Amino acid sequence: MRFIKQAIRGAGYLEGFGNHPGVDIVVVMILVCGLAGAQRGSWAGFFGGLIFGFVTIMPFFIIGCISRAEACDRQQAQLLRKIKNSSND
């Protein structure tokens, strides 16, 4: 369950990181796969291409989203440690 939450968080806006820069690229790449499939067989080819693009591209996107969310968590934890240590001084 944490895996899914991290992937969803990483795909959106993260404080200090901004929006995920790859969302638009992934959408365009999947649509291009659909258009390539449409050349072979109209609507069935289009949807086949979309599925192929989704299956081949999304795992890499999800890995990046999780990595991004974990980096944000590490950065926030580090900031909290600094704040805590500075208040102890």
Helices and strands as residue ranges (DSSP letters): H 2-11, H 23-88
